[in-house]
Amino acid sequence: MTRRFGLAAALLCAVVLLFFWPGVAHYDSVAQYQQVVSGAYYDWHPPAMARLWSLFHALGWAGQGPMFLLQTVLYWTGLGLLAAALARSGARVAAMAVLALGLWPPVLGWQAVVVKDGQMAAALLAATGLVAWRRLQTKPLGQAGTAAVLVLLVYAVLVRSNAIFAVAPLAVGLLAPWRWRDWRSRVLLIGAATLATLALLSPINHGVLGAEGSGVEATQPIFDLAGIAHRAGPDAVPLLPPETWRQLEAQRCFSSILWDIFSIGKRCDFIQDGLTGRPRREIFSAWTRAISEHPGAYLSHRLAHWNATMRWFVPWHFPQAVPQAESLPNTFGLGSPGHRVAGYDRFAGWLVNSPAGAPILALAVALAVLALARPAQSAAHGLAVPLALSAAAMELSFLVVSIAIDWRYHLWSMLAAWLSAILLVTEPLPRRRARIALAGLALIALTTLGARLMLPPVGDDYEALIR
């Protein structure tokens, strides 16, 4: 039975590779490949991914194919190992559910896009699968397994600037079995690992990986400062003259949804122009001061953005959700899959826009798992907890660190939350608490559906957000 699930995962991996080959080159993918070809790296996109891509390019394998192959193989390796481990323990239905989750169109559609989110999710899935294969047998991971898991976790951290919020709780739970009695020390360890990683990312990206600075770190302060000025008035943020903030209002530039409207070349780039050449310390100082002086405006701005990125009270057709079926036009020869993918992604887009595809539901699932899991009594629950913690921490981090609403940012969280739920139901649950959790999930689903039915659409594409 174990071998059958492993073979099924391998077969599904091959089918996915054939169906989506050579993968889809996103806007970010094209920008990174330009760095690979030119040999000039900068930190707007993760230099770790571009550096790895350059190794394939140096070997003569051009295009996005090798990176698509890598993330697809890691993806199905992780799912296959987890499914086989569950089947071996007698949880065959759960094993089938794991493979079915891997085929869920919103997830699989985005996983076919060669982009940092897919790389991160694939690496974390592979690490989870390696641990599950041993832990569900109550066997130690061993030195080789531990080394492989660490490599995958480190790559996941480096491939997204905010990945540490998901990786730290997952790593703590994967490298040592979770016990609730140790939760205080575990939380401290997660916090310390998160802060240390955030402090080390810049030296690693710029020093070790040789990436030039692009000013990407200023996008969060700029986005939040505009939100505070919009809500607290033009005099609330003296970093720029009041006339500049009044111009923001007059031209209806402000958006709680994404930062892009302020970027160079967009219609409200006068905000960015006004900050050109300003010291980074000055921008960050103004940011923290504005937050402390106008906490209500800041919280209002962040909650509005969080609602949008969690896709809770939003209309049915909300931009940046439908998986990309074709590569961005480019001069590097990065091709696209066949036309067959377009129909698949349209169906995936319908699902991802439905309540089932809302990240807020995944967060609710993760919180329910944390409330119901009994890791001391079950190896499956011991694996469910770090997955749920990882998903919840990542989703809650968007309350503070987020400047855009792309659905792909939630790819790992969606997978981790639902995998934790599959692991949870392999064991009997306390009925009363399970009913309460289900009622909470139903409430989230119904309010999400109600919003989609009642709110007017804003358009399906990126242009709808920056007009």
C-alpha positions, 0 to 999 in steps of 0.5 A: 500500500505504501508503495502504491501511494509513492508510485501514485505521487510519482505518476501525478508528478509526471502528468503535471510536468507534461501538462504544464511544461515548461511552466509559466514565467510570471512578471517576477520570473522574467525579472529574475531571469534577466538577472540570470542572463546579465549576471547582475543581481539585485534584492527586489526579488530573492537573489537565492532563487536567481543564483540557483537558476544561474547554475542551471543556466551555466550548464546550458539549460536555458529557460524556466524549465529547470526551476519548474522541474525543481519545484514540481518534483519537490512538491510531489515528493513532499506530498508523496512521502506524507501520503505514503507515511499515512497509508503505512499507518493505516490512514488510507483515506487521509493519504488519498486526501493528501494527494487530492489536495495536491491536485486542487486547481487553485494550488496546482495552477499557481504551483505551475508558475515559476515564482518564489511562492511556488519555490517556497511551498515546494521546499517546505512540503518536501521538508514536511514529507521527509519528517513525516516519513520517519516521525509517523513511524516514531523513528528519528530523522537521522543525520542525513534526513536532518541535513536535507530538511535544514537545506530545504528550510534555509532555501525556503527562508531565503526565497521569500523575504517574509518566509521566516514567519512561516518557516520558524514555527514549522522548523521548531516543530519539525526538528523536535516533536511538539509538546504543548507543555513546552509552548513557552520555550517554543514560542521564545525560540520561534521569536528569537529565530525570526528576529535573528533571520530578519537581521541576517537577511540583508547581509546574506543577500548583499554580502554572500549572494552579491545582490545590489540594493534596490530600495525594496525595504522602503516600500512597506513604510511608504505604503503605511505612511500613505495610509496614515496620511489618508486617514489622519490628514495631510499634516500627520506625516511631515516626511513630505509636504502637506501639499503632496498628501493633498495631491494624493487625495485629489488624484484619488491615489490612495489604496489599502490594497497594494503599494504598486500605485506609488511605484515609478512609472505608475500614475501616483509615483510623485510620492516615490519621487518625493522620497528619492535620495532621502536616507533610509533611516529618515524614512523608517524614523518617520514611519515609526513616529507616524504609527506611534502618533496615529495608531488608530489611522495605522490600525484602520489602514492595516486592517483594511489591507489585511481584509483585502489580502485575506479575501474576506469581505471582498467581491467575488471577482477580486484581482490578483487571484486567477493563476497565470496561464501564459508567460509574460511576453519577453525577449528571453525565450521563456515560453508558455504551456499549451492552450489547454492550460487556459481552460484549467486556470479559468476553472481554478480562478472560479474556485480561488475566488470562491469562499473555498479559496479565501485565505481567511478560511485557511487561517480559521482551519489552522486555528481550529487545528491548534484548538483541537490537536493533542500532539502528546497522544498522536504522532499525526497530531504532533505533525499537524500542530507545526503545520497549523502554526506555520499557516497561522503565523504567516497569515497573521504576519500580513497584519503588519508586513504586506503591501499587496494582495496576490493570492499566491502569497498564501500558497504555502499557508493554504497547503499547510492549513489543509494538510494539518486538518487532514492529519488532525482527523486521523484520530478521534476528536472531542465532539463538543470542541469539534462542533464549536470549531465547525460552527466557527468555520461555517461562520467564516465561510458564510460571511465570505460567501455573503460578501461575494454575493453582495459587494460590487465587482472591482475587476479581475485584473491588475489594472483594475487596482492601479487605475 
